[in-house]
Every structure is written in C-alpha cells, then in structure tokens.
Amino acid sequence: MLAYAIKRIFVLIPTLLAASLLVFVFIHLIPGDPAAVLLGDTATPEEVAQLTREMGLDKPLYTQFVLWLGNFLQGDLGTSIFFQEPVLSVIADGAETSILLAVMTMFWIVIFGVPIGVVSATRHGTWIDQLSSGGAMFAASIPTFWLGLYLILIFSVTLGWLPSSGFPSLSDEGGLTNLRYLLLPSLTLAAPNAALIIRLVRASMLDVQREDHVRTARAKGLHPLRVAYAHVFRNALIAVAAAFGFTFAALVSEAVVTETVFSLPGVGRLVVQSILRRDYPVIQGVILVIVILYMITNLLVDLAYAWLDPRVSLK
Amino acid sequence: MALLEVRNLCIAVGSGGALLPVVEDVSFTVEAGRTLGIVGESGCGKSLTSLAIMGLLEGSQVRITGGEIRFAGRELTKLPAAERRAIMGDQMAMIFQEPMTSLNPVYRIGDQIVEVLRQHRSMSRRDALVRAAELLALVRIPGPAERLKSYPHQLSGGMRQRVMIAMAIACDPSLLIADEPTTALDVTVQAQILDLLADLQARTGMAVVLISHDLGVIAETCQTIAVMYRGRIVESASAAGLFAAPRHPYTSGLMASIPDADADCETLPAIAGRVPRIDERIGGCAFHPRCPRAASRCAIEPPATATYPEDHVVLCHFPEEAAP
C-alpha cells in the first residue's frame, strides 16, 4: 500500500503541470489589466505601460509561464501584485480560517449525515424515514448563500447568539471560543453535503440489505442491530467512502460563496477578490494548492477503498 | 415425535393490498436424522416454504397466512423474535443456492464462521477460530488453518459452498435446510457437495430438508420426497415408493424428463405448456391445463388427497393406479 501511495504521489507531478498550464492560460484570457486596476482610474496610459513592463506582464505568455514555473520549482509562488507580499504568505493568512472551516464542516457532515442515513435505512418506509429523507431533500435544495443569510438573520440578528461575520485567529483574544464565529458558516456549508451523505448512506444500505449475504447473516440468528451494523452498514460504507471524495470538491466551490456571505478571511474569498483585482500570482497559487489538496483527497479515498473492500487491489 | 412438523402451511405475497397465495395447505414431517426432498419447478413455492421454516420471511412482502411449523415440540410461528433467533443458526441452519454471493465479501471466512459460533456458544475468539479450522477440515477444505484468513472472493464456488456448509453445521444443528445447494455449481462439484452432505449427516445425525428442481439430485439423497406444483404438495411418498410407482401425472412427467444415458432417443420428453404465472387464477386442479389425463371435472373441482399404502399421498382426481 505504501509503494502504491508513493507511486501515486509521483503521478501528481505531470497532473500538476497540466493543471497549472491550464490555469495560467485561462487567467490571462480574462480581460482586464492588473496594472490598471492597481493604479486606479486616474493613471495615465504611460504609467500603466510602465508598471506592466516592471511586472513583466508585457512578455509573451509562454515566457511568463516558464518564468513562473522556474520560480515555482524553487518553492517561490511569486509576489502578489495587490498585497506586494509573497503569495505563499498571502495564502497562509487565509489558510487558518479555511482549514478550520473545512474540518468543522466535515465534522457536521459525518455527525449528521451518517447516523441519520443509517436510521432512515433501518426504519425504511416509516415516518422517521420519510421525515429524514424529506429533510435531506430540503437541505440539498437550499442554495448556500440563502441558508447563510437566513442563519445570520435568525441566530445573529434576531436571537443575538452568534456573531454574523468575520473570524479572529485562534491565537487572538478568545482562543478556542473564537470557533463560534465558524459555527454558522460551517453549518451552512455542511447542510447540502450532509444531505447528500444521508441519501447515499440510506440508498446504499437499502441496496446491501437485499444482498444474499445479509440473508446468511440473519440465518445465523444474529440480532437485527448486529446485522444492520456489521453486515449492511459495513458494506454500504464502500460506496459512501467515494462520496467523501467528491464532497471535498463541492466544499471548495461552496466555500467561496459561504466565506463571502460571512465575510470570512479565508482562501475562498481570497480567490474571488484576487480575480477581481487581476492578481495573477495569487490566483495561480491558490488554485495550485487546491489541485494538490484535491489529488491528495482522491488518493486517500482510493486507499480507503482498498482498506474497506478486500476485493479491491491496488496496483 | 417428529423433529419438524409442518401443518397446513399457507404463505401469501402482499401485492397492492391484495394477498396472493403462493403456498397453500402444505403439510409434511421430517423425522430426526432423516432426509426429506422437496422437488418442483422454479416458482412452485419450495424455497418460500424453506424460508418460512427457517424464519427468514420477516421483513419481506411475503408472510405466513396460516398453518403451523412445529420444531422439536415448539410452535415456531408464535415464538417471540428473540427466541426464534436463538434457534436460527443453532438448532436449525440453512445453506443457499448462490454460494458466490451468500458470504459477506468484506470479512475473512474465519471471522464469518466465528461469528455464528460466538453468537450461540460462549466461546473465546481464539477457541472459536480453532473450532472454525476443524469445521473447514470437516467439509474437506485443504489447508483449513490458512483458509481461515481468505476472503470469499479468493475461493471458488464449490469452496464457498463448503464454507457455507461449515458455517451451517458449526453449532451442530438438528435440522439443516439446503435450498438448491448444488444448482449453481459444476456437475462434478455437485456430486462432491451432495456426497459431503450425506457424509456429514451420517456423522452428526442431523435431519436434512433438501430442496431442488432436480429429481436426480433428490433421488440420490432422500428417504422421503414431496413433489410441489404451484404452491401445493401434489404427491409425497418414500423415495422407493415414488420412483417405483409415481401416481401424479406431474411426477410422471418429471421422471420422464430425466435424461437417461442408456436410452437411445434424440428428444427428451417434456411436460407440455408452461408454469402458470403466480397471479393467474386456475380453477379446479392447478395442473389441469398441462395434464395429459385431464378431464372436464379437473377444471372445475379441486382434487382431494388420496392415500395409498406406505404413506403415499396424491392430490389428483385420476391418480395412476399401482401396476398390478
């Protein structure tokens, strides 16, 4: 399994190269000039041209790419045009918020998604199943920005229980209690994804329930709960593991919206703002980080597959 | 007292509010240590009967609508679920038609055998694993101790069926129900499995209910035979009595369609017509549309049972009389 993981990490390299080339080309296809954005409305064409030259943006695209790639290989993602800071430190500033948000969201997804799905499947056809399936359908259909705004309206504005926006670092005053800033955003982000997991756990458990080996388990005289847990759920997990892979992909794009709604200083909002500012190096850097995370997630999902299902062999 | 006594068992499928009878008025007994064969075409209700005895109908659309199943003196259909489970896998066990899918793909076979042992016997995991290896040796799996660590997908169909048998006999059941245990296997493997079952039965003294669509398989292993057609037992007798003188036209038809290696013929006789659909209503005797001896009475009046010497029972208006 270790050899397989190492091999997969080597495969990352060409994929990363292709991804970064693609991102590079697409960013430069967006109309607009970072120099003009940086200098504002009052700048003269001469000033804009000079700044463009200074930033090396007048060079042919392939030269820019090769330069960027050379720097990247040396661990230098370039300097943010807007912040005038190394891209890596700009991303690192947003990373704390985003990582904590992602971890809390995943926590809710697992805590709500899996048990509700299991109960829904084992009480198949009863009002409990209808209630949770209906609830899941509802949660999956709500747009995240709308849910976010309503949660703010209820819990921040009306009840005043939770802060509506921002996130001070855990190292700031308040320490761990600052996590309450992320409560509403993470619930917002978790809702549609937990709904997905509920539906998936339920559907795959119902599938497994019909399989012959479950009848064998019942014929052993096992308690129904043992059959449901050790036989049905254990096999259903194989399908659910795959879902966590694409849940991550969904989280990345939904985080952009959620971080904007809750004004969180995270990586998602950084991307949006950087696109508006035509801050090429930052966009390039963030997307590269996301690609790497995504590929690592996929690797973990594949490893989990092999671990959960002995019929899968890693080669 | 018989080990298993099924009296007037009726089973129905719930479909769209209406109950569709699929097993009607089925009665038979199995003595301890003996083998009963139930034979019939697919869809005749033989598998549902066996699932009802085992207690595996719950949770499906199918349910018992009447009759009783007495096992070792206890009426199973009225037993609370927990007491029922205490019997399942312990005093009564079952093996199924599909060895390829009947084992859980994600667990080692050793763990699957250990599971049933620990369910019914207070055994440590270590002792249970030792016992599991003994069981694998008993069902003639080579290298039993190493095989415990195998996953089902690493075994052939015949080997998996042996594992299923090992699991079924783990707690020394007094009754083993085998539902088409050899149907999915190669012919050579079929013979080995039947041989193994007969051998285990001789050793342990358990009773066996063998269900098959193959009269040849039944003939080799069973002392008594019940022939089912469309949810009813149409003929039952000792194996010797049945083969010597089949009295129901359906039984005769089944026997005529067994291929005979010695016979010099090119086409195999078959029973005319087809098995009626489950929701088709047939008045009178259910077999009359396909019966070579059917008379006008057969379409109107359901036949009554006729009993002959040596417990030979037939459900027919015009049973074949014994040869003089």
Interface residues (C-beta under 8 A of the other chain):
Chain A: E211 D212 H213 R215 T216 A217 R218 A219 K220 G221 L222 H223 A230 H231 R234 N235 I238 L308 D309 P310 R311
Chain B: M54 L56 R85 A86 I87 M88 G89 D90 A93 M94 F96 E98 T101 S102 L103 N104 P105 V106 E115 V116 Q119 H120 Y151 H153 M164 M167
